[in-house]
Amino acid sequence: MKVTVEDIKKIPANGVLQVKLETNAACVSARNTVQYVKNVYPRTDGKTYKVKTDWKTHTVTISVIDP
């Protein structure tokens, strides 16, 4: 599975997207994609994204939070 820009943009306010990936490199890619979305497509509701990574299980959790 790959985390896409559209996946991130579809997360609702105060929502969470949790994805189990195959490798650490895929986790790094997902984290970079979130940073890209933060910079290029800022949310109109004033909220932002928080990323948490479990490197042992290759799980990335993307949350929408208040800044």
C-alpha positions as CSV (number, residue, x, y, z in Angstrom):
1,M,0.0,0.0,0.0
2,K,1.1,3.5,-0.7
3,V,-0.1,6.7,1.0
4,T,-1.2,9.2,-1.6
5,V,-1.9,13.0,-1.5
6,E,-5.6,12.2,-2.1
7,D,-5.6,9.8,0.9
8,I,-4.3,12.5,3.1
9,K,-6.5,15.3,1.8
10,K,-9.6,13.0,2.5
11,I,-8.9,12.7,6.2
12,P,-11.8,14.6,8.0
13,A,-11.3,17.2,10.8
14,N,-10.0,15.4,13.9
15,G,-9.8,12.2,11.8
16,V,-7.1,9.6,11.7
17,L,-5.6,7.4,8.9
18,Q,-3.5,4.5,10.1
19,V,-1.6,2.5,7.4
20,K,0.6,-0.5,7.8
21,L,3.4,-0.4,5.2
22,E,6.0,-2.9,4.0
23,T,9.3,-1.2,4.8
24,N,10.9,1.7,6.7
25,A,11.5,3.3,3.4
26,A,7.7,3.3,2.7
27,C,7.2,4.9,6.1
28,V,9.7,7.7,5.2
29,S,7.9,8.2,1.9
30,A,4.5,8.5,3.7
31,R,5.9,11.0,6.2
32,N,7.4,13.0,3.3
33,T,4.0,13.0,1.5
34,V,2.3,14.4,4.6
35,Q,4.9,17.2,4.7
36,Y,4.3,17.9,1.0
37,V,0.5,18.1,1.6
38,K,1.0,20.4,4.5
39,N,3.0,22.8,2.4
40,V,1.2,22.6,-1.0
41,Y,-2.4,22.0,0.1
42,P,-3.0,23.6,3.5
43,R,-6.3,22.8,5.1
44,T,-9.0,25.4,4.8
45,D,-10.4,24.6,8.3
46,G,-7.2,25.8,10.0
47,K,-6.2,22.4,11.2
48,T,-2.9,20.6,10.4
49,Y,-1.4,17.1,10.2
50,K,0.5,15.1,12.8
51,V,2.4,12.0,11.9
52,K,3.4,9.2,14.2
53,T,5.5,6.2,13.0
54,D,6.0,2.8,14.6
55,W,9.2,1.7,13.0
56,K,9.0,-1.8,14.4
57,T,5.6,-2.6,12.8
58,H,6.0,-0.2,9.9
59,T,2.8,1.6,10.9
60,V,2.2,5.2,10.1
61,T,-0.6,7.1,11.8
62,I,-1.7,10.5,10.3
63,S,-4.0,12.6,12.4
64,V,-5.7,15.9,11.8
65,I,-5.2,18.2,14.8
66,D,-5.6,21.8,15.9
67,P,-2.4,23.7,15.3
